[in-house]
Amino acid sequence: VQPVESGGGLVQPGGSLRLSCAASGLTFSRYRMGWYRQAPGKGRELVAAMSSAGDSTDYADSVKGRFTISRDNAKNTVYLQMNNLKPEDTAVYYCNAWYVNKYWGQGTQVTVSS
């Protein structure tokens, strides 16, 4: 089981990106899904998370009002809509699936630069 992220890339400040994470081989609807990021020289931090039922979310203070996490249990996919991106959002973004076990994706690079 390995979640697979997509949607990263290079974007100018103020721009938007939408990340996707497809997780197969598990009962997706049981899993809390999260997005984490790791910038060069820094530790991995939680960006956003959503409960298995989709009725609870959690965001890092630095992204509140700009990022939105959502999920489609029918497609086994979680999304991260990122608006008004800033250079400090530059990082590798990882998808995480957590129920009894934790699974991590391989990461997707997001670079915000003019």
N, CA, C and O atoms as a GROMACS GRO file, in nm:
protein
  456
    1VAL      N    1   0.085  -0.119   0.000
    1VAL     CA    2   0.000   0.000   0.000
    1VAL      C    3   0.088   0.125   0.000
    1VAL      O    4   0.169   0.143   0.091
    2GLN      N    5   0.074   0.208  -0.100
    2GLN     CA    6   0.146   0.335  -0.100
    2GLN      C    7   0.061   0.440  -0.168
    2GLN      O    8   0.027   0.427  -0.285
    3PRO      N    9   0.028   0.543  -0.094
    3PRO     CA   10  -0.042   0.654  -0.159
    3PRO      C   11   0.046   0.716  -0.267
    3PRO      O   12   0.169   0.716  -0.255
    4VAL      N   13  -0.015   0.768  -0.372
    4VAL     CA   14   0.058   0.827  -0.483
    4VAL      C   15   0.010   0.970  -0.504
    4VAL      O   16  -0.106   0.994  -0.537
    5GLU      N   17   0.102   1.065  -0.483
    5GLU     CA   18   0.070   1.207  -0.498
    5GLU      C   19   0.094   1.252  -0.641
    5GLU      O   20   0.176   1.195  -0.714
    6SER      N   21   0.022   1.355  -0.680
    6SER     CA   22   0.043   1.420  -0.809
    6SER      C   23  -0.004   1.563  -0.799
    6SER      O   24  -0.074   1.602  -0.706
    7GLY      N   25   0.037   1.644  -0.898
    7GLY     CA   26  -0.011   1.781  -0.905
    7GLY      C   27   0.088   1.887  -0.864
    7GLY      O   28   0.058   2.006  -0.872
    8GLY      N   29   0.206   1.846  -0.819
    8GLY     CA   30   0.305   1.945  -0.782
    8GLY      C   31   0.363   2.015  -0.903
    8GLY      O   32   0.334   1.978  -1.017
    9GLY      N   33   0.446   2.118  -0.878
    9GLY     CA   34   0.508   2.189  -0.988
    9GLY      C   35   0.559   2.324  -0.945
    9GLY      O   36   0.570   2.354  -0.826
   10LEU      N   37   0.592   2.404  -1.044
   10LEU     CA   38   0.642   2.539  -1.023
   10LEU      C   39   0.529   2.638  -1.047
   10LEU      O   40   0.460   2.632  -1.149
   11VAL      N   41   0.512   2.730  -0.953
   11VAL     CA   42   0.405   2.829  -0.965
   11VAL      C   43   0.456   2.961  -0.911
   11VAL      O   44   0.541   2.963  -0.822
   12GLN      N   45   0.405   3.069  -0.964
   12GLN     CA   46   0.444   3.202  -0.918
   12GLN      C   47   0.372   3.236  -0.788
   12GLN      O   48   0.265   3.182  -0.760
   13PRO      N   49   0.429   3.324  -0.709
   13PRO     CA   50   0.360   3.370  -0.587
   13PRO      C   51   0.221   3.422  -0.621
   13PRO      O   52   0.202   3.494  -0.719
   14GLY      N   53   0.125   3.385  -0.537
   14GLY     CA   54  -0.014   3.423  -0.562
   14GLY      C   55  -0.090   3.323  -0.645
   14GLY      O   56  -0.212   3.334  -0.659
   15GLY      N   57  -0.021   3.227  -0.702
   15GLY     CA   58  -0.085   3.128  -0.786
   15GLY      C   59  -0.148   3.015  -0.706
   15GLY      O   60  -0.148   3.015  -0.583
   16SER      N   61  -0.202   2.918  -0.780
   16SER     CA   62  -0.272   2.805  -0.718
   16SER      C   63  -0.223   2.673  -0.775
   16SER      O   64  -0.177   2.665  -0.889
   17LEU      N   65  -0.234   2.571  -0.693
   17LEU     CA   66  -0.210   2.434  -0.736
   17LEU      C   67  -0.308   2.344  -0.663
   17LEU      O   68  -0.356   2.376  -0.554
   18ARG      N   69  -0.337   2.231  -0.725
   18ARG     CA   70  -0.422   2.131  -0.662
   18ARG      C   71  -0.346   2.000  -0.659
   18ARG      O   72  -0.314   1.943  -0.764
   19LEU      N   73  -0.319   1.951  -0.542
   19LEU     CA   74  -0.253   1.822  -0.526
   19LEU      C   75  -0.358   1.712  -0.510
   19LEU      O   76  -0.465   1.733  -0.453
   20SER      N   77  -0.325   1.597  -0.563
   20SER     CA   78  -0.411   1.479  -0.548
   20SER      C   79  -0.330   1.365  -0.489
   20SER      O   80  -0.209   1.356  -0.509
   21CYS      N   81  -0.399   1.280  -0.416
   21CYS     CA   82  -0.334   1.161  -0.360
   21CYS      C   83  -0.431   1.044  -0.374
   21CYS      O   84  -0.538   1.044  -0.314
   22ALA      N   85  -0.391   0.947  -0.452
   22ALA     CA   86  -0.472   0.827  -0.471
   22ALA      C   87  -0.415   0.714  -0.385
   22ALA      O   88  -0.296   0.683  -0.392
   23ALA      N   89  -0.500   0.654  -0.305
   23ALA     CA   90  -0.457   0.549  -0.214
   23ALA      C   91  -0.535   0.421  -0.243
   23ALA      O   92  -0.654   0.413  -0.213
   24SER      N   93  -0.470   0.324  -0.300
   24SER     CA   94  -0.535   0.196  -0.331
   24SER      C   95  -0.485   0.088  -0.237
   24SER      O   96  -0.383   0.105  -0.169
   25GLY      N   97  -0.556  -0.023  -0.233
   25GLY     CA   98  -0.513  -0.135  -0.151
   25GLY      C   99  -0.551  -0.124  -0.006
   25GLY      O  100  -0.501  -0.200   0.077
   26LEU      N  101  -0.637  -0.030   0.028
   26LEU     CA  102  -0.682  -0.016   0.166
   26LEU      C  103  -0.829   0.027   0.165
   26LEU      O  104  -0.882   0.071   0.063
   27THR      N  105  -0.893   0.013   0.281
   27THR     CA  106  -1.032   0.058   0.294
   27THR      C  107  -1.027   0.207   0.321
   27THR      O  108  -1.026   0.250   0.436
   28PHE      N  109  -1.025   0.284   0.215
   28PHE     CA  110  -0.996   0.427   0.221
   28PHE      C  111  -1.086   0.499   0.319
   28PHE      O  112  -1.041   0.589   0.390
   29SER      N  113  -1.212   0.462   0.324
   29SER     CA  114  -1.309   0.535   0.407
   29SER      C  115  -1.281   0.520   0.556
   29SER      O  116  -1.340   0.593   0.636
   30ARG      N  117  -1.194   0.430   0.595
   30ARG     CA  118  -1.158   0.414   0.736
   30ARG      C  119  -1.041   0.501   0.777
   30ARG      O  120  -1.012   0.517   0.896
   31TYR      N  121  -0.973   0.558   0.680
   31TYR     CA  122  -0.846   0.625   0.706
   31TYR      C  123  -0.860   0.776   0.720
   31TYR      O  124  -0.926   0.842   0.640
   32ARG      N  125  -0.797   0.828   0.822
   32ARG     CA  126  -0.773   0.971   0.832
   32ARG      C  127  -0.665   1.004   0.729
   32ARG      O  128  -0.564   0.935   0.721
   33MET      N  129  -0.687   1.108   0.652
   33MET     CA  130  -0.593   1.145   0.547
   33MET      C  131  -0.532   1.280   0.578
   33MET      O  132  -0.599   1.372   0.625
   34GLY      N  133  -0.404   1.291   0.551
   34GLY     CA  134  -0.336   1.416   0.579
   34GLY      C  135  -0.234   1.454   0.472
   34GLY      O  136  -0.186   1.369   0.397
   35TRP      N  137  -0.203   1.580   0.469
   35TRP     CA  138  -0.095   1.633   0.386
   35TRP      C  139   0.011   1.692   0.477
   35TRP      O  140  -0.020   1.770   0.568
   36TYR      N  141   0.133   1.655   0.454
   36TYR     CA  142   0.247   1.707   0.526
   36TYR      C  143   0.344   1.768   0.425
   36TYR      O  144   0.335   1.742   0.305
   37ARG      N  145   0.434   1.849   0.475
   37ARG     CA  146   0.537   1.903   0.386
   37ARG      C  147   0.670   1.912   0.458
   37ARG      O  148   0.678   1.920   0.581
   38GLN      N  149   0.774   1.910   0.377
   38GLN     CA  150   0.909   1.922   0.431
   38GLN      C  151   0.991   2.012   0.340
   38GLN      O  152   1.016   1.980   0.224
   39ALA      N  153   1.031   2.125   0.396
   39ALA     CA  154   1.116   2.219   0.323
   39ALA      C  155   1.262   2.182   0.347
   39ALA      O  156   1.294   2.116   0.445
   40PRO      N  157   1.351   2.226   0.258
   40PRO     CA  158   1.494   2.194   0.274
   40PRO      C  159   1.545   2.240   0.411
   40PRO      O  160   1.526   2.354   0.450
   41GLY      N  161   1.611   2.149   0.481
   41GLY     CA  162   1.670   2.182   0.610
   41GLY      C  163   1.572   2.188   0.725
   41GLY      O  164   1.609   2.226   0.836
   42LYS      N  165   1.447   2.151   0.700
   42LYS     CA  166   1.345   2.158   0.806
   42LYS      C  167   1.281   2.022   0.825
   42LYS      O  168   1.294   1.932   0.742
   43GLY      N  169   1.211   2.008   0.935
   43GLY     CA  170   1.140   1.885   0.962
   43GLY      C  171   1.008   1.878   0.889
   43GLY      O  172   0.960   1.977   0.834
   44ARG      N  173   0.949   1.759   0.890
   44ARG     CA  174   0.820   1.742   0.824
   44ARG      C  175   0.711   1.798   0.915
   44ARG      O  176   0.710   1.774   1.036
   45GLU      N  177   0.619   1.874   0.856
   45GLU     CA  178   0.512   1.936   0.934
   45GLU      C  179   0.376   1.906   0.874
   45GLU      O  180   0.362   1.890   0.753
   46LEU      N  181   0.276   1.900   0.960
   46LEU     CA  182   0.139   1.880   0.915
   46LEU      C  183   0.090   2.007   0.847
   46LEU      O  184   0.105   2.118   0.900
   47VAL      N  185   0.031   1.991   0.730
   47VAL     CA  186  -0.030   2.102   0.658
   47VAL      C  187  -0.182   2.099   0.678
   47VAL      O  188  -0.242   2.200   0.716
   48ALA      N  189  -0.242   1.985   0.654
   48ALA     CA  190  -0.387   1.972   0.666
   48ALA      C  191  -0.422   1.826   0.682
   48ALA      O  192  -0.352   1.738   0.633
   49ALA      N  193  -0.532   1.800   0.753
   49ALA     CA  194  -0.578   1.663   0.773
   49ALA      C  195  -0.729   1.660   0.775
   49ALA      O  196  -0.795   1.759   0.808
   50MET      N  197  -0.782   1.545   0.740
   50MET     CA  198  -0.928   1.528   0.738
   50MET      C  199  -0.963   1.391   0.796
   50MET      O  200  -0.895   1.292   0.770
   51SER      N  201  -1.068   1.388   0.875
   51SER     CA  202  -1.112   1.263   0.936
   51SER      C  203  -1.164   1.167   0.830
   51SER      O  204  -1.188   1.206   0.715
   52SER      N  205  -1.181   1.042   0.869
   52SER     CA  206  -1.224   0.940   0.774
   52SER      C  207  -1.360   0.972   0.713
   52SER      O  208  -1.384   0.944   0.596
   53ALA      N  209  -1.448   1.030   0.793
   53ALA     CA  210  -1.582   1.062   0.743
   53ALA      C  211  -1.586   1.197   0.674
   53ALA      O  212  -1.687   1.232   0.612
   54GLY      N  213  -1.480   1.271   0.683
   54GLY     CA  214  -1.476   1.402   0.618
   54GLY      C  215  -1.545   1.511   0.696
   54GLY      O  216  -1.571   1.619   0.642
   55ASP      N  217  -1.576   1.485   0.824
   55ASP     CA  218  -1.651   1.583   0.901
   55ASP      C  219  -1.564   1.665   0.995
   55ASP      O  220  -1.615   1.747   1.072
   56SER      N  221  -1.436   1.644   0.989
   56SER     CA  222  -1.343   1.718   1.074
   56SER      C  223  -1.214   1.746   0.998
   56SER      O  224  -1.160   1.657   0.932
   57THR      N  225  -1.166   1.869   1.008
   57THR     CA  226  -1.041   1.906   0.943
   57THR      C  227  -0.949   1.978   1.041
   57THR      O  228  -0.992   2.031   1.143
   58ASP      N  229  -0.823   1.978   1.006
   58ASP     CA  230  -0.722   2.045   1.087
   58ASP      C  231  -0.622   2.107   0.990
   58ASP      O  232  -0.581   2.044   0.893
   59TYR      N  233  -0.583   2.232   1.017
   59TYR     CA  234  -0.491   2.303   0.930
   59TYR      C  235  -0.378   2.366   1.012
   59TYR      O  236  -0.398   2.408   1.126
   60ALA      N  237  -0.262   2.372   0.953
   60ALA     CA  238  -0.155   2.451   1.011
   60ALA      C  239  -0.195   2.598   1.004
   60ALA      O  240  -0.259   2.641   0.909
   61ASP      N  241  -0.156   2.674   1.105
   61ASP     CA  242  -0.192   2.816   1.108
   61ASP      C  243  -0.143   2.889   0.984
   61ASP      O  244  -0.209   2.981   0.936
   62SER      N  245  -0.030   2.848   0.932
   62SER     CA  246   0.032   2.918   0.819
   62SER      C  247  -0.046   2.902   0.689
   62SER      O  248  -0.023   2.978   0.594
   63VAL      N  249  -0.138   2.805   0.682
   63VAL     CA  250  -0.211   2.782   0.557
   63VAL      C  251  -0.361   2.806   0.571
   63VAL      O  252  -0.434   2.797   0.472
   64LYS      N  253  -0.408   2.836   0.691
   64LYS     CA  254  -0.551   2.858   0.712
   64LYS      C  255  -0.601   2.972   0.624
   64LYS      O  256  -0.538   3.078   0.616
   65GLY      N  257  -0.713   2.948   0.558
   65GLY     CA  258  -0.770   3.048   0.469
   65GLY      C  259  -0.714   3.044   0.329
   65GLY      O  260  -0.767   3.111   0.240
   66ARG      N  261  -0.609   2.966   0.306
   66ARG     CA  262  -0.548   2.956   0.172
   66ARG      C  263  -0.557   2.814   0.117
   66ARG      O  264  -0.574   2.796  -0.004
   67PHE      N  265  -0.545   2.715   0.202
   67PHE     CA  266  -0.547   2.575   0.159
   67PHE      C  267  -0.677   2.509   0.203
   67PHE      O  268  -0.733   2.543   0.308
   68THR      N  269  -0.723   2.415   0.122
   68THR     CA  270  -0.844   2.339   0.156
   68THR      C  271  -0.820   2.192   0.126
   68THR      O  272  -0.782   2.155   0.015
   69ILE      N  273  -0.844   2.109   0.225
   69ILE     CA  274  -0.834   1.964   0.206
   69ILE      C  275  -0.974   1.909   0.182
   69ILE      O  276  -1.072   1.954   0.242
   70SER      N  277  -0.982   1.812   0.092
   70SER     CA  278  -1.109   1.746   0.065
   70SER      C  279  -1.080   1.600   0.027
   70SER      O  280  -0.967   1.564  -0.003
   71ARG      N  281  -1.185   1.519   0.029
   71ARG     CA  282  -1.166   1.380  -0.007
   71ARG      C  283  -1.286   1.328  -0.082
   71ARG      O  284  -1.398   1.377  -0.065
   72ASP      N  285  -1.262   1.227  -0.166
   72ASP     CA  286  -1.367   1.158  -0.239
   72ASP      C  287  -1.349   1.011  -0.208
   72ASP      O  288  -1.263   0.945  -0.268
   73ASN      N  289  -1.427   0.958  -0.117
   73ASN     CA  290  -1.411   0.819  -0.076
   73ASN      C  291  -1.444   0.721  -0.188
   73ASN      O  292  -1.393   0.609  -0.190
   74ALA      N  293  -1.529   0.762  -0.281
   74ALA     CA  294  -1.562   0.675  -0.394
   74ALA      C  295  -1.443   0.658  -0.488
   74ALA      O  296  -1.432   0.557  -0.558
   75LYS      N  297  -1.354   0.757  -0.489
   75LYS     CA  298  -1.236   0.751  -0.576
   75LYS      C  299  -1.108   0.721  -0.499
   75LYS      O  300  -0.999   0.719  -0.557
   76ASN      N  301  -1.120   0.696  -0.368
   76ASN     CA  302  -1.002   0.671  -0.285
   76ASN      C  303  -0.896   0.781  -0.301
   76ASN      O  304  -0.777   0.754  -0.312
   77THR      N  305  -0.942   0.903  -0.303
   77THR     CA  306  -0.853   1.015  -0.332
   77THR      C  307  -0.876   1.130  -0.235
   77THR      O  308  -0.989   1.161  -0.197
   78VAL      N  309  -0.765   1.192  -0.195
   78VAL     CA  310  -0.770   1.312  -0.114
   78VAL      C  311  -0.702   1.424  -0.192
   78VAL      O  312  -0.607   1.400  -0.267
   79TYR      N  313  -0.750   1.545  -0.174
   79TYR     CA  314  -0.702   1.659  -0.249
   79TYR      C  315  -0.652   1.768  -0.154
   79TYR      O  316  -0.692   1.775  -0.037
   80LEU      N  317  -0.566   1.852  -0.206
   80LEU     CA  318  -0.525   1.972  -0.134
   80LEU      C  319  -0.526   2.087  -0.234
   80LEU      O  320  -0.440   2.096  -0.322
   81GLN      N  321  -0.624   2.173  -0.220
   81GLN     CA  322  -0.633   2.293  -0.303
   81GLN      C  323  -0.551   2.402  -0.234
   81GLN      O  324  -0.578   2.437  -0.119
   82MET      N  325  -0.453   2.455  -0.305
   82MET     CA  326  -0.363   2.555  -0.248
   82MET      C  327  -0.376   2.683  -0.329
   82MET      O  328  -0.344   2.688  -0.448
   83ASN      N  329  -0.423   2.787  -0.263
   83ASN     CA  330  -0.441   2.918  -0.326
   83ASN      C  331  -0.348   3.020  -0.263
   83ASN      O  332  -0.296   3.001  -0.153
   84ASN      N  333  -0.328   3.129  -0.335
   84ASN     CA  334  -0.244   3.237  -0.286
   84ASN      C  335  -0.111   3.183  -0.232
   84ASN      O  336  -0.071   3.212  -0.119
   85LEU      N  337  -0.046   3.106  -0.313
   85LEU     CA  338   0.078   3.042  -0.269
   85LEU      C  339   0.189   3.144  -0.246
   85LEU      O  340   0.198   3.247  -0.314
   86LYS      N  341   0.273   3.114  -0.148
   86LYS     CA  342   0.382   3.200  -0.109
   86LYS      C  343   0.515   3.126  -0.123
   86LYS      O  344   0.516   3.003  -0.120
   87PRO      N  345   0.625   3.196  -0.138
   87PRO     CA  346   0.754   3.128  -0.149
   87PRO      C  347   0.781   3.034  -0.031
   87PRO      O  348   0.847   2.931  -0.048
   88GLU      N  349   0.732   3.068   0.086
   88GLU     CA  350   0.755   2.982   0.203
   88GLU      C  351   0.674   2.854   0.199
   88GLU      O  352   0.691   2.768   0.286
   89ASP      N  353   0.586   2.839   0.102
   89ASP     CA  354   0.514   2.713   0.083
   89ASP      C  355   0.597   2.611   0.004
   89ASP      O  356   0.557   2.496  -0.010
   90THR      N  357   0.710   2.654  -0.046
   90THR     CA  358   0.796   2.565  -0.122
   90THR      C  359   0.843   2.449  -0.034
   90THR      O  360   0.901   2.469   0.072
   91ALA      N  361   0.816   2.328  -0.081
   91ALA     CA  362   0.849   2.208  -0.004
   91ALA      C  363   0.812   2.085  -0.085
   91ALA      O  364   0.748   2.094  -0.190
   92VAL      N  365   0.853   1.970  -0.034
   92VAL     CA  366   0.799   1.844  -0.084
   92VAL      C  367   0.674   1.813  -0.001
   92VAL      O  368   0.679   1.813   0.122
   93TYR      N  369   0.565   1.786  -0.069
   93TYR     CA  370   0.439   1.759  -0.003
   93TYR      C  371   0.411   1.609  -0.006
   93TYR      O  372   0.420   1.543  -0.110
   94TYR      N  373   0.378   1.556   0.112
   94TYR     CA  374   0.355   1.413   0.129
   94TYR      C  375   0.212   1.386   0.172
   94TYR      O  376   0.154   1.459   0.252
   95CYS      N  377   0.158   1.281   0.117
   95CYS     CA  378   0.027   1.233   0.157
   95CYS      C  379   0.045   1.125   0.264
   95CYS      O  380   0.137   1.044   0.258
   96ASN      N  381  -0.045   1.125   0.361
   96ASN     CA  382  -0.040   1.029   0.469
   96ASN      C  383  -0.178   0.969   0.491
   96ASN      O  384  -0.278   1.040   0.494
   97ALA      N  385  -0.180   0.838   0.506
   97ALA     CA  386  -0.304   0.767   0.538
   97ALA      C  387  -0.285   0.698   0.672
   97ALA      O  388  -0.187   0.626   0.692
   98TRP      N  389  -0.378   0.721   0.763
   98TRP     CA  390  -0.361   0.669   0.900
   98TRP      C  391  -0.491   0.608   0.951
   98TRP      O  392  -0.595   0.673   0.959
   99TYR      N  393  -0.480   0.480   0.984
   99TYR     CA  394  -0.589   0.411   1.053
   99TYR      C  395  -0.523   0.331   1.165
   99TYR      O  396  -0.491   0.388   1.269
  100VAL      N  397  -0.501   0.204   1.147
  100VAL     CA  398  -0.420   0.128   1.242
  100VAL      C  399  -0.273   0.148   1.206
  100VAL      O  400  -0.189   0.169   1.293
  101ASN      N  401  -0.245   0.141   1.077
  101ASN     CA  402  -0.110   0.165   1.027
  101ASN      C  403  -0.104   0.300   0.959
  101ASN      O  404  -0.206   0.360   0.924
  102LYS      N  405   0.018   0.348   0.940
  102LYS     CA  406   0.040   0.473   0.866
  102LYS      C  407   0.111   0.442   0.735
  102LYS      O  408   0.205   0.363   0.730
  103TYR      N  409   0.063   0.507   0.631
  103TYR     CA  410   0.126   0.492   0.500
  103TYR      C  411   0.161   0.629   0.444
  103TYR      O  412   0.085   0.724   0.457
  104TRP      N  413   0.277   0.637   0.383
  104TRP     CA  414   0.325   0.762   0.326
  104TRP      C  415   0.345   0.748   0.175
  104TRP      O  416   0.386   0.644   0.125
  105GLY      N  417   0.313   0.856   0.104
  105GLY     CA  418   0.346   0.863  -0.037
  105GLY      C  419   0.491   0.901  -0.058
  105GLY      O  420   0.565   0.924   0.038
  106GLN      N  421   0.530   0.907  -0.184
  106GLN     CA  422   0.670   0.936  -0.216
  106GLN      C  423   0.697   1.086  -0.220
  106GLN      O  424   0.813   1.128  -0.222
  107GLY      N  425   0.593   1.166  -0.220
  107GLY     CA  426   0.608   1.311  -0.219
  107GLY      C  427   0.602   1.373  -0.357
  107GLY      O  428   0.634   1.310  -0.457
  108THR      N  429   0.559   1.498  -0.360
  108THR     CA  430   0.556   1.575  -0.483
  108THR      C  431   0.609   1.715  -0.452
  108THR      O  432   0.574   1.776  -0.351
  109GLN      N  433   0.694   1.765  -0.540
  109GLN     CA  434   0.760   1.892  -0.517
  109GLN      C  435   0.670   2.009  -0.556
  109GLN      O  436   0.611   2.010  -0.664
  110VAL      N  437   0.661   2.105  -0.466
  110VAL     CA  438   0.592   2.231  -0.493
  110VAL      C  439   0.694   2.343  -0.477
  110VAL      O  440   0.755   2.358  -0.371
  111THR      N  441   0.711   2.420  -0.582
  111THR     CA  442   0.805   2.531  -0.579
  111THR      C  443   0.731   2.659  -0.614
  111THR      O  444   0.668   2.669  -0.719
  112VAL      N  445   0.739   2.756  -0.524
  112VAL     CA  446   0.672   2.885  -0.544
  112VAL      C  447   0.781   2.990  -0.563
  112VAL      O  448   0.853   3.026  -0.470
  113SER      N  449   0.790   3.039  -0.685
  113SER     CA  450   0.898   3.132  -0.716
  113SER      C  451   0.862   3.214  -0.839
  113SER      O  452   0.793   3.167  -0.929
  114SER      N  453   0.911   3.337  -0.842
  114SER     CA  454   0.891   3.421  -0.958
  114SER      C  455   1.009   3.410  -1.053
  114SER      O  456   1.011   3.475  -1.158
   0.00000   0.00000   0.00000
